[in-house]
Amino acid sequence: YLPVYFFARHQVRGSSSSAGAGEAVAIGLSAPQGCGKTTLVDFLVDRFAADGLSCASVSFDDFYLTGAEQDGVAADHASNPMLQVRGNAGTHDVPLGTQTLRALLRREAGVPLPRYDKALRQGRGDRAPRPEWPVLEAPCDVVLLEGWMAGFRPVPSEAAVLQEHAGLPGVNALLAGYQDTWHSLMDAWVVLGVDDPTIVHTW
């Protein structure tokens, strides 16, 4: 994990934020499910603290739509099996994520961090009640945004890969909504790969 930390610390200490002078630096962390994103983020937060830097971390999972809104997406896209449950592009509250990220990058104090409870609704999940959200009391120096689809861009509508699953064209179109919001706020990216993609299925 240390090489990743040294890279991230260099971004914070040696680079100015793309969002503006005096703002926190945003680093996106993109990695497949089950490869240790959360463990890595926890390590980075601890290391930043040891170096006297405040780090806030949020996940794509934190910004899922509410349970009722997810049900609405499923009903509106009844023919798309990839939108019947949370996970893919189109199942996140993009405005909520944008609002939260911008507040963190502006180094505001008292920023509430949304949280999602995957155990609610018999495992279908729902947003945790607002009183349960942690609040970042002090301004932060660095913001980490992690997710398995972090940084993903839509492919052209004629791309052959979209024919591999009936639901992919719809999800691909919805992916564009993340580009000019969350992804554009990142100053740097860390991308992790796995040697064997079956780890995702096992996880």
C-alpha positions as CSV (number, residue, x, y, z in Angstrom):
1,Y,0.0,0.0,0.0
2,L,2.9,2.4,0.6
3,P,3.6,3.2,-3.1
4,V,0.0,4.2,-3.5
5,Y,0.2,6.4,-0.4
6,F,3.4,8.1,-1.5
7,F,1.8,8.8,-4.9
8,A,-1.3,10.2,-3.2
9,R,0.7,12.3,-0.8
10,H,2.7,13.7,-3.6
11,Q,-0.5,14.9,-5.3
12,V,-1.5,16.6,-2.1
13,R,1.8,18.2,-1.3
14,G,3.0,19.0,-4.8
15,S,0.0,19.6,-6.9
16,S,-2.6,22.3,-6.9
17,S,-6.3,21.3,-7.0
18,S,-8.0,21.5,-10.4
19,A,-11.0,22.9,-8.6
20,G,-9.2,26.0,-7.4
21,A,-6.5,27.4,-5.1
22,G,-6.9,26.6,-1.5
23,E,-9.2,23.7,-2.0
24,A,-8.7,20.1,-1.1
25,V,-7.1,17.7,-3.6
26,A,-9.4,14.9,-4.9
27,I,-8.1,11.5,-5.7
28,G,-10.2,8.8,-7.4
29,L,-9.6,5.2,-6.6
30,S,-10.9,2.7,-9.2
31,A,-10.7,-1.0,-8.6
32,P,-12.8,-4.2,-9.1
33,Q,-15.1,-5.5,-6.3
34,G,-13.4,-7.7,-3.7
35,C,-9.8,-6.5,-4.3
36,G,-9.4,-4.5,-1.1
37,K,-10.5,-0.9,-1.9
38,T,-12.0,-0.3,1.5
39,T,-8.9,-1.7,3.2
40,L,-6.6,0.5,1.1
41,V,-8.7,3.6,1.8
42,D,-8.6,3.0,5.5
43,F,-4.8,2.7,5.3
44,L,-4.5,5.9,3.3
45,V,-6.7,7.8,5.8
46,D,-4.5,6.6,8.7
47,R,-1.2,7.5,6.9
48,F,-2.4,10.9,6.0
49,A,-3.3,11.5,9.6
50,A,0.1,10.4,10.7
51,D,1.6,13.0,8.3
52,G,-0.6,15.7,9.7
53,L,-3.1,15.8,6.8
54,S,-6.9,15.4,7.1
55,C,-8.4,12.9,4.7
56,A,-12.1,12.4,3.9
57,S,-13.2,9.2,2.1
58,V,-16.4,8.5,0.3
59,S,-17.5,5.6,-1.8
60,F,-19.8,5.3,-4.8
61,D,-21.9,3.1,-2.5
62,D,-22.5,6.0,-0.2
63,F,-24.5,7.7,-2.9
64,Y,-26.9,5.0,-4.0
65,L,-30.5,6.2,-4.5
66,T,-32.9,5.6,-1.7
67,G,-34.8,2.3,-1.8
68,A,-37.9,3.9,-3.1
69,E,-36.0,5.7,-5.9
70,Q,-34.3,2.4,-6.8
71,D,-37.7,0.8,-7.1
72,G,-38.6,3.7,-9.4
73,V,-35.6,3.1,-11.6
74,A,-36.3,-0.6,-11.8
75,A,-39.9,0.1,-12.8
76,D,-38.9,2.7,-15.4
77,H,-36.4,0.2,-16.9
78,A,-38.4,-3.0,-16.4
79,S,-36.8,-4.6,-19.5
80,N,-33.2,-4.0,-18.3
81,P,-32.1,-6.6,-15.8
82,M,-29.0,-4.6,-15.0
83,L,-31.1,-1.8,-13.4
84,Q,-33.4,-4.0,-11.2
85,V,-31.0,-3.7,-8.3
86,R,-28.3,-1.3,-7.1
87,G,-24.8,-1.3,-8.5
88,N,-24.7,0.0,-12.0
89,A,-24.7,3.5,-13.5
90,G,-28.1,4.9,-13.0
91,T,-28.6,3.7,-9.5
92,H,-26.7,6.5,-7.8
93,D,-27.9,9.9,-6.6
94,V,-25.5,11.9,-8.7
95,P,-26.6,15.4,-7.4
96,L,-26.1,14.2,-3.8
97,G,-22.7,13.0,-4.6
98,T,-21.7,16.1,-6.4
99,Q,-23.0,18.3,-3.6
100,T,-21.1,16.3,-1.0
101,L,-17.8,16.2,-3.0
102,R,-17.9,20.0,-3.8
103,A,-18.5,20.8,-0.1
104,L,-15.5,18.6,0.9
105,L,-13.3,20.1,-1.8
106,R,-14.2,23.6,-0.7
107,R,-12.9,22.5,2.7
108,E,-16.1,23.3,4.5
109,A,-16.5,22.2,8.1
110,G,-19.5,20.1,9.3
111,V,-20.1,18.3,6.1
112,P,-22.5,15.3,6.5
113,L,-21.3,12.2,4.7
114,P,-24.1,10.1,3.3
115,R,-24.1,6.4,4.2
116,Y,-25.9,3.4,2.7
117,D,-27.1,0.3,4.6
118,K,-27.1,-2.7,2.3
119,A,-28.8,-4.8,4.9
120,L,-32.1,-2.9,4.8
121,R,-35.1,-4.0,2.8
122,Q,-34.1,-7.7,3.1
123,G,-30.8,-7.0,1.4
124,R,-32.0,-4.7,-1.3
125,G,-30.6,-1.8,0.6
126,D,-31.6,1.7,1.4
127,R,-30.0,5.0,2.4
128,A,-29.2,5.2,6.1
129,P,-31.3,7.7,8.1
130,R,-29.7,11.1,8.0
131,P,-29.1,11.2,11.8
132,E,-26.8,8.2,11.3
133,W,-24.5,9.9,8.8
134,P,-21.1,10.8,10.2
135,V,-20.2,14.5,10.1
136,L,-16.8,15.7,9.0
137,E,-16.3,18.5,11.6
138,A,-13.0,19.9,10.3
139,P,-11.9,20.9,6.8
140,C,-10.0,18.2,4.9
141,D,-6.8,18.4,2.9
142,V,-7.6,15.4,0.6
143,V,-10.7,13.7,-0.6
144,L,-10.7,10.0,-1.7
145,L,-13.6,8.8,-3.9
146,E,-13.6,5.0,-4.4
147,G,-15.7,2.7,-6.5
148,W,-15.5,-0.2,-8.9
149,M,-16.8,2.0,-11.8
150,A,-14.9,5.1,-10.7
151,G,-13.5,6.9,-13.8
152,F,-15.5,4.7,-16.2
153,R,-16.5,6.4,-19.5
154,P,-19.3,5.3,-21.8
155,V,-18.2,3.6,-25.0
156,P,-19.6,4.6,-28.4
157,S,-23.1,3.3,-28.9
158,E,-22.0,1.1,-31.8
159,A,-19.3,-0.6,-29.7
160,A,-19.4,-4.4,-30.1
161,V,-19.1,-4.9,-26.3
162,L,-22.6,-3.5,-25.8
163,Q,-24.0,-6.5,-27.6
164,E,-22.8,-8.9,-25.0
165,H,-25.7,-8.2,-22.6
166,A,-29.1,-6.7,-23.4
167,G,-28.8,-4.3,-20.5
168,L,-25.5,-2.8,-21.4
169,P,-26.6,-0.1,-23.9
170,G,-28.9,1.4,-21.2
171,V,-26.3,1.4,-18.5
172,N,-23.7,2.8,-21.0
173,A,-25.9,5.7,-21.8
174,L,-26.5,6.5,-18.0
175,L,-22.7,6.3,-17.4
176,A,-22.3,9.7,-19.2
177,G,-23.9,11.4,-16.2
178,Y,-20.9,10.7,-14.0
179,Q,-18.3,12.2,-16.3
180,D,-19.0,15.9,-15.9
181,T,-19.9,15.7,-12.3
182,W,-17.9,13.3,-10.0
183,H,-15.1,12.3,-12.4
184,S,-14.3,15.8,-13.5
185,L,-13.7,16.8,-9.9
186,M,-10.8,14.4,-9.5
187,D,-7.2,15.8,-9.6
188,A,-5.6,12.3,-9.9
189,W,-6.5,8.7,-10.2
190,V,-5.3,5.4,-8.7
191,V,-6.4,2.4,-10.7
192,L,-5.9,-1.1,-9.3
193,G,-6.1,-4.3,-11.4
194,V,-6.5,-7.9,-10.5
195,D,-4.6,-10.8,-11.9
196,D,-7.7,-13.0,-12.1
197,P,-11.1,-11.5,-12.7
198,T,-12.8,-14.5,-11.1
199,I,-12.0,-12.8,-7.8
200,V,-14.9,-10.5,-8.5
201,H,-17.3,-13.4,-8.9
202,T,-15.9,-15.2,-5.8
203,W,-16.3,-12.0,-3.7
